[in-house]
Amino acid sequence: MTTDLETQFSTDDGEKNYFRPIADLIRAERHDLAEDMLIADLASLRVPLAELCLETQNDVIELKDWDTLQQMIFRTSKRVLCTAVGLDLCCNQAGHITPEGWVEPNVEVVFYSDEPFPFSVRSREEILAENAICTGISPVPWHGCMTDIEMIWMPVVGLARLNSAVESNNTLYTRRCAPADYVAWRLAEWFRALRYHQTVKRYLDQEGLARHLPVIVGSYHSPFLEAVYFPAPSRRSAKETEARLAATLERQNREWSAKQEEKLWEMADTVREMRKAIRGTRFWPSRAMRELRRTYEALEAAYANFNKLGLPRRPSWRIADDAEFELFLKFFYVDPFL
């Protein structure tokens, strides 16, 4: 027997009319009421996916690397701080795989300025009004217009079981399948989105951010719903967070320099071995050694194009003293590129 819910979901208009009030509740931060509606209707369906949603409703969901987000909102683009943050759920892009074989989603974090939209002078209601027209083929002005501040990924933990159930064989769920299965799948998509919004809101309320700026929460997967939240003040002050960012950047620069120096010395080691081979046969060079000389000198000329020292007056393989040559390697092949 077909239920009223199955009948409503048999048409696009019926679905839209069902989910519109749930979307409004999520945007209005009435997550509890949205959850009550979804849970009640999931409980009316006697199919495995609906039962799984009910089983996972109390699973604890965490967002990792929140402190990284705290620091990143103080990074600058063209000497300007970001004025909004976007957190988009990515459900099937190489997330962590649990021992059970379930896939955890990731969150793509992007940073916006006032260039595509004046976030810093608009209220939450004004931003919501602008993005309420988003349909998935987005005309919203800030989509795709991020700053050049580096995008980061935040792992999600605790959503894997529900996420995998929704994503597994999702192409099979059409109105041609059993009506109850189709309804359960559509409800499960929205239930996953709701759990994600609840989690982000919890972190914004409990952990907060050290800057008061809008956080736009959405997803790359159905439902294409965006909500706007503002964070509570962070336990760490802006000054402390900026200091942590400076320390992080200094550490990252040290790590980069160490890796870069290691790579540069690998090249220098190659040059040293080439010099050794050339000098060992410099009085009776074979055709292969003459070709090696040409390769050596061409490499040196190429490095000279990016080196303030310029091209040596004579090929460096002619340096007879090993200690002098080691200094040359350091000053010509390593130091200028650190």
C-alpha positions in Angstrom: 0.0 0.0 0.0 1.4 3.4 -1.0 1.7 5.9 1.9 1.0 9.6 1.7 4.7 10.2 1.9 5.5 7.9 -1.0 2.7 9.6 -3.1 4.2 13.0 -2.3 7.7 12.0 -3.4 6.4 10.6 -6.7 6.7 14.1 -8.3 9.4 16.8 -8.3 6.9 19.3 -7.0 5.9 17.0 -4.2 9.5 16.6 -3.1 10.2 20.3 -3.2 7.1 21.1 -1.1 8.2 18.6 1.5 11.8 19.8 1.8 11.2 23.5 1.5 10.1 23.9 5.2 13.0 21.7 6.3 15.5 23.9 4.4 13.9 27.0 6.0 14.3 25.4 9.5 17.9 24.6 8.9 18.6 28.2 7.6 16.8 29.5 10.6 19.0 27.5 13.0 16.0 25.4 14.1 17.9 22.2 13.7 15.9 20.4 16.4 12.6 20.9 14.6 14.1 19.8 11.3 15.5 16.7 12.9 12.1 15.9 14.5 10.4 16.1 11.1 12.9 13.9 9.4 13.1 11.3 12.2 9.3 11.0 12.4 9.1 10.3 8.7 12.1 8.0 8.6 10.5 6.0 11.4 7.4 5.5 9.3 9.4 3.7 6.6 10.2 0.0 7.2 13.3 -0.2 5.0 17.0 -0.7 5.9 18.3 2.8 5.0 15.6 4.5 7.1 16.5 2.2 10.0 20.2 3.0 9.6 19.4 6.7 9.9 17.6 6.1 13.1 20.5 4.0 14.4 23.0 6.7 13.7 21.1 9.7 14.9 23.0 9.8 18.2 26.5 9.2 16.7 29.0 11.8 17.8 30.4 13.7 14.8 33.7 15.6 15.0 35.5 18.1 12.8 39.3 17.8 12.9 41.8 20.6 12.6 39.6 23.3 13.9 42.7 25.1 15.2 44.0 25.2 11.7 40.8 27.0 10.6 41.3 29.4 13.6 44.7 30.4 12.3 43.8 30.5 8.6 41.2 33.3 9.0 44.2 35.5 9.9 46.0 34.8 6.6 45.9 37.6 4.1 45.2 37.8 0.4 46.8 40.9 -1.2 47.3 42.2 2.4 43.5 41.9 3.1 41.9 39.5 5.6 39.1 37.2 4.4 35.6 38.5 5.3 33.8 35.1 5.1 34.5 31.4 5.3 32.9 28.6 3.2 32.6 25.1 4.6 31.4 22.6 2.0 30.9 19.0 2.7 32.6 16.6 0.2 31.1 13.2 0.6 33.0 10.9 -1.8 36.4 12.5 -2.4 39.1 10.3 -0.9 38.0 10.6 2.7 39.3 8.5 5.5 38.2 4.8 5.3 37.2 3.2 8.6 38.1 -0.4 9.5 34.5 -1.3 8.5 35.1 0.0 5.0 32.9 3.1 5.4 34.1 6.4 4.0 34.3 9.6 6.1 33.5 12.8 4.3 35.9 15.8 4.2 35.1 19.5 4.5 36.6 21.9 1.9 37.4 25.2 3.5 37.6 28.3 1.3 38.0 32.0 2.1 36.1 34.9 0.6 36.8 38.6 0.5 34.4 41.5 -0.1 35.2 41.6 -3.8 32.5 39.2 -5.0 30.0 40.2 -2.2 30.2 42.8 0.6 30.1 40.2 3.5 31.6 42.6 6.0 28.7 45.1 5.8 25.8 42.6 5.3 23.8 41.0 7.9 23.1 37.3 8.2 19.6 37.8 6.9 20.9 39.7 3.8 23.5 36.9 3.0 20.7 34.3 3.5 18.5 36.2 1.1 21.2 36.3 -1.5 22.0 32.6 -1.3 18.4 31.4 -1.0 18.3 31.4 -4.8 21.0 28.8 -5.0 19.7 25.8 -7.0 22.9 23.8 -7.6 23.7 25.7 -10.8 24.7 28.5 -8.7 24.1 32.2 -9.5 25.2 33.2 -6.1 27.9 35.8 -6.6 30.6 34.4 -4.3 30.6 30.8 -5.6 33.9 30.1 -7.4 35.3 33.5 -6.4 37.5 32.5 -3.5 40.6 34.5 -2.4 44.0 33.1 -3.2 44.4 32.1 0.5 45.3 28.4 0.4 42.2 26.1 0.6 42.4 23.6 3.4 40.6 20.3 4.1 39.1 19.3 7.5 38.4 15.6 8.1 35.0 14.6 9.5 34.8 11.7 12.0 31.6 9.9 12.9 29.6 10.4 9.8 31.0 7.5 7.8 28.3 4.9 8.3 25.5 7.2 7.2 27.6 8.8 4.5 28.5 5.4 3.0 24.9 4.2 3.1 23.7 7.3 1.2 26.5 7.2 -1.4 26.6 3.4 -2.0 24.8 2.6 -5.2 23.1 6.0 -5.1 22.4 5.8 -8.9 20.0 2.9 -8.1 17.7 5.2 -6.1 15.2 6.6 -8.6 11.4 6.8 -8.6 11.5 3.5 -10.6 12.7 1.6 -7.5 10.5 0.7 -4.6 8.8 3.9 -3.4 9.7 3.4 0.2 13.4 2.9 -0.7 13.5 6.1 -2.8 11.8 8.2 -0.1 14.3 6.8 2.5 17.2 7.7 0.3 16.0 11.3 -0.2 15.4 11.7 3.5 18.8 10.2 4.3 20.5 12.7 2.0 18.8 15.5 4.0 19.5 13.8 7.3 23.2 13.6 6.5 23.2 17.3 5.5 21.4 18.2 8.8 23.9 16.2 10.9 26.7 18.1 9.2 25.0 21.5 9.8 24.4 20.5 13.5 28.1 19.6 13.9 29.4 22.9 12.3 27.0 24.9 14.5 28.1 23.1 17.6 31.8 23.9 16.9 31.0 27.5 16.1 29.1 27.8 19.4 31.5 25.8 21.6 34.9 26.5 20.0 34.1 29.7 18.3 36.4 31.7 16.1 38.7 34.6 17.0 37.1 36.8 14.3 33.4 37.6 14.0 32.7 36.7 10.3 30.0 34.8 8.5 30.5 31.0 7.9 28.7 29.7 4.9 27.9 26.0 5.2 26.9 24.0 2.2 27.7 20.8 0.3 28.9 19.6 -3.1 26.2 16.9 -3.0 22.4 16.9 -2.8 20.8 18.7 -1.1 22.3 21.9 -2.4 21.4 23.8 0.7 23.4 26.7 2.2 23.1 28.3 5.6 24.9 31.1 7.2 26.1 31.0 10.8 28.2 33.4 12.9 30.7 32.1 15.5 30.8 32.6 19.2 34.0 34.3 20.4 36.9 31.9 20.7 38.5 31.1 24.0 41.7 32.3 22.4 42.0 36.0 21.6 42.7 37.3 18.2 46.2 38.4 19.3 47.0 34.8 20.6 45.6 33.2 17.4 47.7 35.5 15.3 50.8 34.6 17.3 50.0 30.9 16.8 49.7 31.6 13.1 53.0 33.3 13.0 54.6 30.3 14.8 52.9 27.9 12.4 54.1 29.8 9.4 57.7 30.0 10.8 57.6 26.2 11.4 56.3 25.6 7.9 59.0 27.8 6.4 61.6 25.9 8.3 60.3 22.6 7.1 60.0 23.9 3.5 63.6 25.2 3.7 64.9 21.9 5.0 63.2 19.9 2.3 64.3 22.4 -0.4 67.9 22.3 0.8 67.8 18.5 0.8 66.6 18.5 -2.9 69.2 21.1 -3.8 72.0 19.1 -2.3 70.8 16.1 -4.2 71.5 18.0 -7.4 74.8 19.3 -6.0 75.8 15.7 -5.3 75.0 14.8 -9.0 77.2 17.7 -10.1 80.0 16.6 -7.8 79.9 13.1 -9.3 79.9 14.5 -12.9 83.0 16.7 -12.0 84.7 13.6 -10.6 84.2 11.6 -13.7 85.2 14.5 -16.0 88.4 15.3 -14.1 89.3 11.7 -13.9 89.6 11.6 -17.7 90.3 15.2 -18.6 93.6 14.4 -20.3 92.2 11.6 -22.6 88.4 12.2 -22.8 86.3 9.7 -24.7 83.4 10.7 -26.8 81.1 10.0 -23.8 83.2 12.2 -21.5 83.1 15.1 -24.0 79.4 14.7 -24.1 79.4 14.7 -20.3 81.4 18.0 -20.3 78.8 19.6 -22.6 76.0 18.4 -20.4 77.8 19.7 -17.3 78.5 23.1 -18.8 74.9 23.4 -20.2 73.5 22.6 -16.7 75.8 25.3 -15.2 74.6 27.8 -17.8 71.0 27.0 -17.0 71.5 27.6 -13.3 73.4 30.8 -14.0 70.2 32.2 -15.5 68.6 32.1 -12.1 71.6 32.9 -10.0 72.9 36.3 -9.1 76.5 35.1 -9.3 76.2 34.6 -13.0 78.1 32.2 -15.1 81.6 31.3 -13.7 84.6 32.6 -15.8 85.5 29.0 -16.5 83.6 25.7 -16.1 83.6 24.7 -12.5 84.8 21.2 -13.2 88.2 22.8 -13.8 88.4 23.7 -10.0 91.2 21.5 -8.8 90.8 22.0 -5.0 88.0 19.8 -3.6 87.3 22.2 -0.6 87.0 25.1 -3.0 84.7 23.2 -5.2 82.4 22.3 -2.2 82.1 26.0 -1.4 81.2 26.6 -5.1 78.5 24.0 -4.9 77.0 25.7 -1.8 77.1 29.2 -3.1 76.1 28.4 -6.7 73.7 25.4 -6.5 72.2 25.7 -3.0 72.2 29.0 -1.2 70.6 31.2 -4.0 67.5 29.0 -4.1 66.7 28.9 -0.4 
